[in-house]
Amino acid sequence: MGFSASTRQFGDVTVVDVRGRFTLIEGEAVHEMLLDLMQDGRRKLLLNFRDVTYLDSSGVGQLVRALYTAQKLSAQLRAVELSPRVAEVLRLVNLHAILTDFPDEQTALRSFFD
């Protein structure tokens, strides 16, 4: 499966569906997409990792960069449907303490309004 990232809108929450490998190049593409969304005024962003097959340290670095950018621009960035492998990588680098993740999309979407 090749890499892709696309967006869907639920009210004022933008869901970014990420598919394939998430390494440096893909992570940079996702960061740029998120930056564009935030600069367009989107402040509630949800990364759906359901179809991410691989995450490496450079991909993690890009996630940290995206979280920093979101914080700087007063946006909320959350994640949903982490595969066991992705969840494990985030736990190993303690990123799960910063990047709030949810088991399913409905719960994640509701969290923006709780």
C-alpha positions in Angstrom: 0.0 0.0 0.0 1.4 3.4 -1.0 1.4 6.5 1.2 -1.6 8.9 1.1 -3.1 11.5 3.3 -6.6 12.9 2.8 -9.0 15.0 4.8 -12.7 14.7 5.8 -14.7 17.3 7.8 -17.0 16.6 10.7 -18.4 20.0 11.8 -15.3 22.0 12.8 -13.1 18.9 13.2 -10.8 18.0 10.3 -9.9 14.3 10.1 -6.7 13.5 8.3 -6.6 9.9 7.2 -3.1 8.7 6.8 -2.3 5.4 5.0 0.9 3.5 4.4 4.4 4.0 5.8 5.0 7.0 8.1 8.7 7.9 7.8 10.6 11.2 7.2 9.2 12.0 3.7 5.6 11.1 4.6 5.8 12.8 8.0 7.0 16.0 6.3 4.1 15.8 3.9 1.6 15.3 6.8 3.2 18.2 8.7 2.8 20.5 5.7 -0.8 19.4 5.3 -1.5 20.1 9.0 0.3 23.4 8.8 -1.8 24.5 5.8 -5.0 23.4 7.6 -4.0 25.4 10.7 -3.1 28.4 8.7 -6.6 28.2 7.1 -8.1 28.5 10.6 -8.7 24.8 11.4 -8.1 24.3 15.1 -9.4 20.8 15.7 -7.4 18.2 13.9 -7.7 14.4 14.2 -5.0 12.1 12.7 -6.5 8.7 11.8 -3.7 6.1 11.8 -6.0 3.1 11.1 -4.1 2.3 7.8 -0.6 3.3 8.9 1.6 0.2 8.4 4.9 1.4 9.7 6.2 4.3 11.9 9.9 4.9 12.4 11.9 7.4 14.5 11.9 10.1 11.8 8.1 9.8 11.5 7.9 10.2 15.2 10.0 13.3 14.9 7.6 14.7 12.4 4.7 14.0 14.8 6.6 15.9 17.5 7.0 18.8 15.0 3.3 18.7 14.2 2.4 18.8 17.9 4.7 21.7 18.5 3.2 23.6 15.5 -0.3 22.9 16.8 0.6 24.2 20.2 2.2 27.3 18.8 -1.0 28.0 16.7 -3.4 27.1 19.5 -4.8 24.1 17.7 -5.7 20.7 19.1 -4.1 17.7 17.5 -5.2 14.2 18.4 -4.9 10.7 17.1 -7.2 7.8 16.6 -7.1 4.1 15.7 -3.4 3.5 16.3 -2.2 0.1 15.2 -0.6 -2.0 17.9 2.8 -1.3 16.3 2.3 2.4 16.1 1.0 2.6 19.6 4.0 0.6 20.8 6.4 3.0 19.1 4.7 6.0 20.6 4.8 4.4 24.1 8.5 3.6 23.7 9.3 7.3 23.0 6.7 8.5 25.6 4.9 10.4 22.9 1.6 8.9 24.0 1.8 11.2 27.0 1.6 14.2 24.7 -0.4 13.0 21.7 -3.9 12.1 23.0 -5.1 9.0 21.2 -8.5 7.3 21.0 -9.6 3.8 20.1 -12.4 4.8 17.7 -13.3 7.9 15.7 -16.6 8.6 17.4 -15.0 8.9 20.9 -12.2 11.0 19.4 -14.7 13.4 17.7 -16.7 13.7 20.9 -13.5 14.6 22.9 -13.2 17.9 21.1 -16.6 19.0 22.6 -16.3 17.6 26.1 
